[in-house]
Structure formats: C-alpha cells, structure tokens
C-alpha cells in the first residue's frame, strides 16, 4: 500500500506530459579539465593551443592567465560576465613549468551516440541528477522530447542522420528555449549555430509532444544502425541473454511486457513502480526503463498478421539478473492484482535465467497451433476436392508420356507359356478325347469326312448338334 506522501506525489504527476528531457553531456567549456590533453586547465606559464583547422565554440566562465594562445582559423569564445584572458609578465608563481596544452578535438561527438545523453522526467531531476535508464534508441532524443544543452556551456555536435531532418519538441541553448521552427532555423544559420551544430541533417523543433497518455513510439528505429554503431557491447554472462526492443546489446536481467487498455497512463505507472519497488533496499542496484513498443502478432503463434502496442519494462542489475527476476515477478503480481484499476489487461515476463511467466502457456500454444494447422490443411484439401468435383476448379492436364513399345498381354503370356501364375508348371487337368486332341473327331466319324455334315440337324423346334459317338437307333428303348 502506498504511503500518504507517495500517493500525493503520484496524483500530482497524473496527466503530466509523457515527454522526457534529454540533456547533452559533453561540452567545450574552457574550465572543463577533460577538454585538455594534459587533463588540467592551462595556467599562466602554459601555452594554450587549439586545433588550427577545426571549428570550435568555447565557453569561458572566469578569467585566466596565459603565456601564449594559438587560436584556430574559425572559432569563438562565449564569455560569461567578467570572464576573459590576460598575459602574465614573468613567471606565474602558482603555476609549474610552462608546457604546451592543447584543446581536444570535439568534431567526432555525434548526436546519435546514446552514451552522450542523460534523460530525466523533469528539469529539476536533471539538476538533481535523477536520471532515467532507457534502451539505446530512447537514450537519444525522441521526436516528442525536449533537448537541453546546459545553460552555462558551449558544445559542438554532429547531427548527421539517415533522414534529412531530426525532429524534436524543443531545444534549449545557453538558457534560451527554441520552440518555433523558424526561430531555431534562424539560430542555426548564425555564427554560433554553425559552430555548435554541424552535419548532414538539421535539427528541427516544433514537433508535437506525445498526446497519448499510454505513451508514444520514440521514432528512432530509422536510425537504429547509426545508434548501435557507436555502442560497444559487453559479453552477457547469463544462461539466456535477452535483447529488448530498441536496444543494441544482449543483456542479463528481465523483460516485463504489459498489455494495456485505454485507461493506462505511462507516466503515473512509472512513478508507481518507483515508489512501490525501486525505493526498496534490495532493488537499489536496479536499472529500470519503460517504453512503448509494438509487438508482432501471430495467428496460432505461427502466421504474422500485424502488431499490437505494449509497454516494455526492461530491468537490469549488477548481479547477473538475480534481483531483476525477483522485481519482474513483483511487478507481474502487482499488475495481476491491481490491473483493472491501472488499465492493464495482461502481463508476462522473461528472465535471463531461462524462466518466464508463460512457459506452460507457450507449450500449450504450440500444441494448439499444430492442431489448428493440421485442421486447416485438411479443410483445404476437402474444399479443393469439392471444387474440382463441381467443376469450379480444373486440374491441369498432365504432360503426355513418351510412347512405349507394345508389350504382350498377360493373357497371351499365360496362354503361350507353360508356367503357371505361381511359377510352377501349368496344370492342364484331365484329357478330353473329344476336344483336347484335334485328330480324335475325324477318326470317330470315319475315314471319309462326308459323314461330318450329318452332325447338325435342322428341325422346326431348333437346331441340334448330333453326337456322332452314339447311334441314335440305340437310344430307342425296345421292350
């Protein structure tokens, strides 16, 4: 159960914009020691050198003593109030032996490098360092995000993209926020704008914010290869590494998929998970990111037929996924208990340990899919036979086979062969003296063949065949 202060905070955030604030991390400030090759800001005895053929915009916050300064062909100093440079006469007692210190080249810093951005829900969270974890695609500014460059800072960023423009909601530079496309285009054409932004793609502002309370698609999938090209993936030492949607690397942890209804609010749900679970001591090492993704749908788990929106919750920790799986189960139990009030219609999770919330369901779905597949095939065969029978569908004529030489029939083979059907000698039965021997009949009829014509008798009642073996006179019975 939520405590009273947590409930008040949750209510205050309901209806807030789903857009995040993405802040650019690198800078080209003079006072930033990481911008110098020696790892220290030059002092009064040093020679300061900038890359001669590189463009650079450098913010200077205070005054600095130098021995000598070598400037680039094209560049600028953005001076804070009271800031500047002066040359020390003689040796600066507070500085060591004079050396040449070179300003690092910032030409290769790219907009689509996810490691160069920080995300927060509010501007106050940016100031406090309450940053949010995101998958790689959403670590870079999305179309509905507000982009922030630090107020007292200079920078140089390569905005090259696979698209002609990179849309965002707004851009803040040196404390000034640009929300009008024409106004920001004018700034990009200025000297400072050309030194700070460069590349083949122009950043445009004025993109509408996310008006869907359940969240919006980031829109950075078109630059997925460019984003992942700047990411170095570490090996995932777990049983079953997972690859979240929009991420570049396999991870050890858990992924919870939340299926939502119209009443779901992504921002309030993010706060709920934070105040229910992430503040607990056992989850202090957890990194959790939420995003709206589109999952492919498959008929019977096999045939794709579209996609459906879902909320992806990526959970990572520093203990090879042990705590992340526990948190995934807690989130699923909470969604199962209070889903009707949160606009959640279903939930499931996968863990890098190999366990999941729908293992048995997946097996059952596979069996059902196979059964339905067989039924569909049988139905297709029955319908096809019916259509052929009705003449709606005609079978294509088969190509004629080449003519074969005529073979003797089986009957003639039997007649002309002395071999029976089973391979033994042919059984002729008993000898019939009348029909089996051709010469018997002439012998019985006599040596002259004239009597053979008397073997047929024609009468009024029909035709009779006379048997020459018997004498018709002997057939008369004499008493």
C-alpha positions as CSV (number, residue, x, y, z in Angstrom):
1,X,0.0,0.0,0.0
2,X,1.3,3.5,-0.9
3,X,2.1,5.8,1.9
4,X,0.3,9.2,2.0
5,X,3.2,11.3,0.7
6,X,3.7,8.8,-2.2
7,X,0.1,9.0,-3.1
8,X,0.1,12.8,-3.2
9,X,3.2,12.7,-5.4
10,X,1.6,10.2,-7.7
11,X,-1.6,12.2,-8.1
12,X,0.3,15.3,-8.8
13,X,2.1,13.6,-11.8
14,X,-1.0,12.1,-13.3
15,X,-1.7,13.9,-16.6
16,X,1.9,15.2,-16.9
17,X,3.4,15.0,-20.3
18,X,5.0,11.7,-21.4
19,X,7.9,13.5,-23.0
20,X,11.3,13.4,-21.3
21,X,14.1,15.9,-21.0
22,X,17.3,14.8,-22.8
23,X,20.4,16.6,-21.8
24,X,23.7,16.6,-23.9
25,X,26.6,15.6,-21.7
26,X,29.8,16.8,-23.4
27,X,30.8,20.4,-23.5
28,X,33.5,22.6,-24.9
29,X,34.0,24.7,-21.8
30,X,37.4,26.1,-21.1
31,X,37.2,25.2,-17.4
32,X,36.4,21.5,-18.0
33,X,39.8,19.8,-17.5
34,X,38.7,16.8,-19.5
35,X,38.8,19.0,-22.6
36,X,42.6,19.3,-22.4
37,X,45.1,16.7,-23.4
38,X,47.1,17.1,-20.2
39,X,44.0,16.6,-18.0
40,X,44.3,20.0,-16.4
41,X,43.2,23.6,-17.2
42,X,46.2,25.7,-18.5
43,X,47.8,28.1,-16.1
44,X,49.8,31.3,-16.5
45,X,53.0,29.7,-17.6
46,X,51.4,27.4,-20.2
47,X,51.0,27.8,-24.0
48,X,47.4,27.3,-25.0
49,X,46.8,25.7,-28.4
50,X,43.5,25.0,-30.3
51,X,43.3,22.7,-33.3
52,X,44.1,25.1,-36.1
53,X,41.8,23.5,-38.8
54,X,38.9,22.7,-36.5
55,X,35.9,24.8,-35.8
56,X,35.1,25.3,-32.1
57,X,32.9,27.3,-29.7
58,X,34.4,27.6,-26.2
59,X,32.5,28.9,-23.2
60,X,34.7,30.8,-20.7
61,X,33.3,31.3,-17.2
62,X,36.1,33.2,-15.4
63,X,39.4,35.0,-16.1
64,X,42.5,33.0,-17.0
65,X,46.2,33.9,-17.2
66,X,48.1,32.5,-20.2
67,X,51.6,32.7,-21.5
68,X,50.6,32.4,-25.1
69,X,47.4,31.4,-27.1
70,X,47.3,29.8,-30.5
71,X,43.7,30.2,-32.0
72,X,42.0,28.1,-34.7
73,X,41.1,29.5,-38.1
74,X,37.4,29.5,-37.2
75,X,36.1,29.6,-33.7
76,X,34.6,31.7,-30.9
77,X,34.8,32.4,-27.2
78,X,31.5,32.7,-25.4
79,X,32.4,34.9,-22.4
80,X,30.5,34.8,-19.2
81,X,30.1,38.2,-17.4
82,X,33.5,39.2,-16.1
83,X,35.4,36.4,-17.9
84,X,38.5,36.9,-20.1
85,X,42.2,36.3,-20.5
86,X,45.4,38.1,-19.6
87,X,49.1,37.6,-20.1
88,X,51.3,37.1,-17.0
89,X,54.5,39.2,-17.1
90,X,57.3,36.9,-15.9
91,X,56.5,33.6,-14.2
92,X,53.3,32.7,-12.6
93,X,54.3,31.6,-9.1
94,X,51.2,29.4,-8.8
95,X,52.0,27.5,-11.9
96,X,54.5,24.9,-12.7
97,X,57.0,24.8,-15.6
98,X,55.5,26.1,-18.8
99,X,54.1,23.5,-21.2
100,X,52.0,23.4,-24.3
101,X,48.4,22.3,-23.6
102,X,46.1,21.5,-26.4
103,X,42.3,21.7,-26.5
104,X,40.8,18.3,-27.5
105,X,39.1,17.9,-30.9
106,X,35.3,17.7,-30.4
107,X,34.5,17.1,-34.1
108,X,33.6,13.4,-33.7
109,X,30.9,13.9,-31.0
110,X,27.7,12.6,-32.6
111,X,24.0,13.3,-31.8
112,X,23.0,9.6,-32.2
113,X,25.5,8.3,-29.6
114,X,23.4,7.2,-26.7
115,X,26.3,7.4,-24.2
116,X,26.3,11.2,-24.7
117,X,22.8,11.9,-23.3
118,X,21.1,11.9,-19.9
119,X,17.3,11.6,-19.5
120,X,15.0,12.8,-16.7
121,X,11.3,13.3,-16.2
122,X,11.6,17.0,-15.2
123,X,14.1,19.8,-15.3
124,X,14.5,19.6,-11.6
125,X,15.5,15.9,-11.9
126,X,18.2,17.0,-14.4
127,X,19.6,19.4,-11.9
128,X,19.5,16.9,-9.1
129,X,20.9,14.1,-11.2
130,X,17.8,11.9,-11.0
131,X,18.4,10.3,-14.4
132,X,16.3,7.6,-16.1
133,X,17.5,4.5,-17.8
134,X,16.4,3.8,-21.3
135,X,17.1,1.4,-24.1
136,X,19.6,2.7,-26.6
137,X,17.1,4.0,-29.2
138,X,15.3,6.1,-26.5
139,X,18.5,7.3,-24.9
140,X,18.8,9.6,-27.9
141,X,16.2,12.4,-28.1
142,X,12.8,11.2,-29.4
143,X,10.6,13.3,-31.6
144,X,8.4,14.4,-28.6
145,X,11.4,15.1,-26.2
146,X,12.8,18.4,-25.0
147,X,16.5,18.7,-25.7
148,X,18.7,20.6,-23.2
149,X,22.2,22.0,-23.6
150,X,23.5,23.3,-20.3
151,X,22.9,27.0,-19.8
152,X,26.4,27.9,-19.0
153,X,28.1,25.8,-21.6
154,X,29.3,25.5,-25.2
155,X,29.3,22.4,-27.3
156,X,29.8,21.0,-30.8
157,X,27.7,18.1,-32.1
158,X,27.5,16.2,-35.3
159,X,23.8,15.8,-36.2
160,X,24.3,13.6,-39.3
161,X,21.4,11.2,-39.8
162,X,19.9,8.8,-42.2
163,X,17.0,11.3,-42.6
164,X,17.1,14.8,-43.9
165,X,16.0,16.2,-40.5
166,X,15.9,15.3,-36.9
167,X,12.7,16.5,-35.3
168,X,12.3,17.2,-31.5
169,X,9.9,19.2,-29.5
170,X,12.2,22.0,-28.3
171,X,15.9,22.8,-27.9
172,X,17.4,24.9,-25.1
173,X,20.8,26.6,-25.8
174,X,22.6,28.8,-23.4
175,X,19.4,29.2,-21.3
176,X,17.2,30.1,-24.3
177,X,14.5,27.7,-25.3
178,X,13.5,27.4,-29.0
179,X,10.1,26.0,-29.8
180,X,9.5,27.8,-33.1
181,X,10.9,26.1,-36.2
182,X,11.6,29.3,-38.0
183,X,13.2,30.9,-35.0
184,X,15.5,27.9,-34.4
185,X,16.4,27.7,-38.1
186,X,17.5,31.3,-37.9
187,X,19.7,30.5,-34.9
188,X,21.3,27.5,-36.8
189,X,22.2,29.9,-39.6
190,X,24.0,32.3,-37.1
191,X,27.7,32.0,-36.5
192,X,27.2,30.4,-33.1
193,X,24.7,27.9,-34.5
194,X,27.1,26.8,-37.3
195,X,29.9,26.3,-34.8
196,X,27.7,24.3,-32.4
197,X,25.7,22.2,-34.8
198,X,27.1,20.5,-37.9
199,X,26.4,17.5,-40.1
200,X,24.3,16.4,-43.0
201,X,21.0,16.5,-41.1
202,X,19.4,19.6,-39.5
203,X,17.7,19.5,-36.1
204,X,14.1,20.9,-36.3
205,X,11.9,21.9,-33.4
206,X,8.2,22.3,-33.1
207,X,7.4,18.6,-33.3
208,X,4.2,17.9,-31.3
209,X,4.5,16.3,-27.9
210,X,3.1,12.9,-27.1
211,X,-0.6,13.3,-26.6
212,X,-1.3,9.7,-25.8
213,X,-1.3,9.0,-22.0
214,X,-0.2,5.4,-22.7
215,X,3.0,6.6,-24.3
216,X,4.2,7.1,-27.9
217,X,6.7,5.4,-30.2
218,X,10.1,7.1,-30.0
219,X,10.7,7.1,-33.7
220,X,14.4,6.5,-33.6
221,X,14.2,3.0,-35.2
222,X,15.1,4.5,-38.6
223,X,18.5,5.4,-37.1
224,X,18.9,2.1,-35.3
225,X,22.1,1.1,-37.2
226,X,23.7,4.5,-36.7
227,X,22.8,4.4,-32.9
228,X,24.2,0.9,-32.5
229,X,27.3,1.7,-34.5
230,X,28.5,3.9,-31.6
231,X,27.8,1.3,-28.9
232,X,30.3,-1.2,-27.6
233,X,28.5,-4.3,-26.2
234,X,30.0,-6.2,-23.3
235,X,29.6,-10.0,-23.2
236,X,26.4,-11.2,-21.4
237,X,27.4,-13.8,-18.9
238,X,24.0,-15.4,-18.2
239,X,22.1,-18.5,-19.2
240,X,19.7,-16.9,-21.7
241,X,20.7,-13.3,-22.7
242,X,17.8,-11.0,-23.7
243,X,17.6,-8.4,-26.4
244,X,15.0,-5.7,-25.6
245,X,13.2,-3.9,-28.4
246,X,15.2,-0.8,-29.3
247,X,18.4,-2.0,-27.6
248,X,21.7,-2.7,-29.2
249,X,23.1,-5.4,-26.9
250,X,22.1,-8.6,-25.2
251,X,21.5,-8.1,-21.5
252,X,21.2,-10.1,-18.3
253,X,18.1,-9.3,-16.4
254,X,14.4,-9.5,-17.1
255,X,11.8,-8.0,-19.5
256,X,8.2,-7.5,-18.4
257,X,5.6,-6.9,-21.1
258,X,2.5,-5.0,-20.0
259,X,-0.7,-5.2,-22.2
260,X,-2.8,-2.1,-21.7
261,X,-6.2,-0.6,-22.2
262,X,-7.3,2.9,-22.9
263,X,-7.1,3.9,-19.2
264,X,-3.4,3.2,-18.9
265,X,-1.1,6.1,-18.1
266,X,2.6,5.5,-18.6
267,X,3.9,8.4,-16.6
268,X,1.8,7.6,-13.5
269,X,2.7,3.9,-13.8
270,X,6.4,4.7,-14.0
271,X,6.0,6.6,-10.7
272,X,4.1,3.8,-9.2
273,X,6.8,1.3,-9.9
274,X,9.4,3.7,-8.5
275,X,7.6,4.3,-5.2
276,X,6.5,0.7,-4.7
277,X,9.6,-1.2,-5.6
278,X,12.7,0.9,-6.6
279,X,13.0,2.6,-3.3
280,X,13.3,-0.8,-1.5
281,X,16.9,-1.6,-0.4
282,X,17.0,-5.0,-2.3
283,X,16.4,-3.1,-5.5
284,X,19.0,-0.3,-5.1
285,X,21.2,-1.7,-7.9
286,X,18.3,-1.9,-10.4
287,X,18.2,-0.1,-13.7
288,X,14.6,0.1,-15.0
289,X,13.4,1.6,-18.2
290,X,9.9,1.8,-19.7
291,X,8.9,2.4,-23.3
292,X,6.0,1.8,-25.6
293,X,6.8,-0.8,-28.3
294,X,4.9,-2.7,-31.0
295,X,4.9,-6.4,-30.7
296,X,4.3,-8.6,-33.8
297,X,1.1,-10.7,-33.5
298,X,1.0,-14.2,-34.9
299,X,-2.1,-16.4,-35.7
300,X,-1.7,-19.6,-33.7
301,X,1.8,-18.5,-32.8
302,X,2.9,-19.0,-36.4
303,X,1.3,-16.7,-39.0
304,X,2.1,-13.0,-38.6
305,X,-0.9,-10.7,-39.1
306,X,0.1,-7.3,-37.6
307,X,1.3,-5.7,-34.4
308,X,-0.1,-4.6,-31.1
309,X,1.1,-1.9,-28.7
310,X,2.6,-2.9,-25.3
311,X,4.7,-1.4,-22.6
312,X,8.2,-2.9,-22.3
313,X,9.8,-2.8,-18.9
314,X,13.5,-3.6,-19.1
315,X,15.1,-4.5,-15.7
316,X,18.8,-4.8,-15.2
317,X,21.0,-5.1,-12.2
318,X,24.7,-5.7,-11.3
319,X,24.2,-9.2,-10.0
320,X,23.7,-11.1,-13.3
321,X,19.9,-10.8,-13.2
322,X,19.1,-12.3,-9.8
323,X,17.3,-9.2,-8.4
324,X,15.8,-8.3,-11.7
325,X,13.9,-11.5,-11.9
326,X,12.6,-11.0,-8.4
327,X,11.4,-7.5,-9.3
328,X,9.8,-8.8,-12.5
329,X,7.7,-11.2,-10.5
330,X,6.7,-8.4,-8.1
331,X,5.6,-6.2,-11.0
332,X,3.6,-9.0,-12.5
333,X,1.9,-9.8,-9.2
334,X,1.0,-6.1,-8.7
335,X,-0.3,-5.9,-12.3
336,X,-2.4,-9.0,-11.8
337,X,-3.9,-7.7,-8.5
338,X,-4.5,-4.1,-9.5
339,X,-4.5,-4.2,-13.3
340,X,-8.2,-3.4,-13.6
341,X,-7.6,0.0,-11.8
342,X,-4.4,0.7,-13.8
343,X,-5.7,0.0,-17.3
344,X,-3.6,-3.2,-17.5
345,X,-5.2,-6.2,-19.3
346,X,-2.3,-8.7,-19.1
347,X,1.3,-9.1,-18.2
348,X,4.2,-11.6,-18.8
349,X,7.9,-11.6,-18.2
350,X,11.1,-13.3,-19.4
351,X,14.3,-13.6,-17.4
352,X,17.8,-14.3,-18.5
353,X,17.9,-17.2,-16.1
354,X,15.6,-19.0,-18.5
355,X,12.4,-18.8,-16.5
356,X,9.3,-16.9,-17.6
357,X,5.7,-16.4,-16.6
358,X,4.2,-18.2,-19.6
359,X,6.4,-21.3,-20.1
360,X,3.4,-23.7,-19.9
361,X,1.3,-21.3,-21.9
362,X,3.9,-21.3,-24.6
363,X,3.9,-25.1,-24.8
364,X,0.1,-25.2,-24.9
365,X,0.0,-22.6,-27.6
366,X,2.5,-24.6,-29.7
367,X,0.3,-27.7,-29.4
368,X,-2.8,-25.8,-30.2
369,X,-1.1,-24.2,-33.2
370,X,0.0,-27.5,-34.6
371,X,-3.5,-29.0,-34.2
372,X,-5.2,-26.0,-35.8
373,X,-2.6,-26.1,-38.6
374,X,-3.4,-29.8,-39.4
375,X,-7.2,-29.0,-39.3
376,X,-6.6,-26.1,-41.7
377,X,-4.7,-28.3,-44.1
378,X,-7.4,-31.0,-44.0
379,X,-10.1,-28.3,-44.7
380,X,-8.1,-27.0,-47.7
381,X,-7.9,-30.5,-49.1
382,X,-11.6,-31.1,-48.7
383,X,-12.6,-27.8,-50.2
384,X,-10.2,-28.4,-53.2
385,X,-11.7,-31.8,-53.9
386,X,-15.2,-30.4,-53.7
387,X,-14.4,-27.6,-56.1
388,X,-12.8,-30.0,-58.5
389,X,-15.9,-32.2,-58.3
390,X,-18.2,-29.3,-59.0
391,X,-16.1,-28.2,-62.0
392,X,-15.2,-24.8,-60.4
393,X,-11.5,-25.8,-60.3
394,X,-9.9,-28.0,-63.0
395,X,-6.9,-30.0,-62.5
396,X,-4.1,-29.1,-65.0
397,X,-3.6,-31.8,-67.7
398,X,-0.5,-33.9,-67.2
399,X,2.1,-33.9,-69.9
400,X,1.8,-37.0,-72.2
401,X,4.4,-39.7,-71.5
402,X,6.6,-40.9,-74.4
403,X,5.1,-43.9,-76.2
404,X,6.4,-47.3,-75.1
405,X,6.8,-50.3,-77.3
406,X,3.8,-52.6,-77.2
407,X,4.1,-55.5,-74.8
408,X,2.3,-58.8,-75.0
409,X,-0.7,-59.0,-72.8
410,X,-0.7,-61.0,-69.6
411,X,-3.4,-63.4,-71.0
412,X,-1.3,-64.1,-74.1
413,X,1.7,-64.7,-71.9
414,X,-0.3,-67.2,-69.9
415,X,-1.6,-68.9,-73.0
416,X,1.8,-69.2,-74.6
417,X,3.7,-70.1,-71.6
418,X,3.8,-73.4,-69.7
419,X,4.4,-71.5,-66.5
420,X,1.5,-71.0,-64.0
421,X,0.7,-67.9,-62.0
422,X,2.7,-69.1,-59.1
423,X,5.7,-70.0,-61.2
424,X,5.1,-73.8,-61.3
425,X,4.2,-76.0,-64.3
426,X,0.8,-75.3,-65.8
427,X,-1.9,-77.8,-64.8
428,X,-3.9,-78.9,-67.9
429,X,-6.3,-81.2,-66.0
430,X,-7.6,-84.5,-67.5
431,X,-7.5,-85.3,-71.2
432,X,-10.8,-84.9,-73.1
433,X,-10.7,-87.3,-76.0
434,X,-13.2,-85.1,-77.9
435,X,-11.8,-81.6,-77.6
436,X,-8.2,-81.8,-76.4
437,X,-7.0,-83.9,-79.3
438,X,-7.5,-82.5,-82.7
439,X,-7.4,-85.9,-84.6
440,X,-9.9,-87.8,-82.4
441,X,-13.0,-86.5,-84.1
442,X,-12.1,-87.4,-87.6
443,X,-11.2,-90.9,-86.6
444,X,-14.6,-91.4,-84.9
445,X,-16.5,-90.0,-87.8
446,X,-14.8,-92.4,-90.2
447,X,-12.1,-92.3,-92.7
448,X,-14.1,-90.3,-95.2
449,X,-15.2,-87.0,-94.0
450,X,-18.6,-87.0,-95.6
451,X,-20.4,-88.0,-92.5
452,X,-19.4,-84.9,-90.7
453,X,-22.1,-83.0,-92.5
454,X,-24.8,-85.1,-90.8
455,X,-23.6,-83.9,-87.3
456,X,-26.1,-80.9,-87.5
457,X,-29.8,-81.5,-87.7
458,X,-32.3,-78.7,-88.5
459,X,-35.8,-79.2,-87.3
460,X,-38.9,-76.9,-86.7
461,X,-38.1,-76.6,-83.0
462,X,-34.5,-75.6,-83.5
463,X,-31.0,-76.6,-84.4
464,X,-29.5,-79.7,-82.8
465,X,-25.9,-81.0,-82.7
466,X,-25.8,-84.7,-83.1
467,X,-23.2,-86.6,-81.1
468,X,-21.5,-89.0,-83.5
469,X,-20.3,-91.3,-80.8
470,X,-23.7,-92.7,-80.1
471,X,-26.1,-94.3,-82.5
472,X,-29.4,-92.7,-82.4
473,X,-31.0,-96.0,-83.0
474,X,-29.6,-97.4,-79.8
475,X,-31.3,-94.7,-77.8
476,X,-34.7,-96.2,-78.6
477,X,-35.9,-98.4,-75.8
478,X,-37.3,-101.8,-77.0
479,X,-39.3,-103.5,-74.5
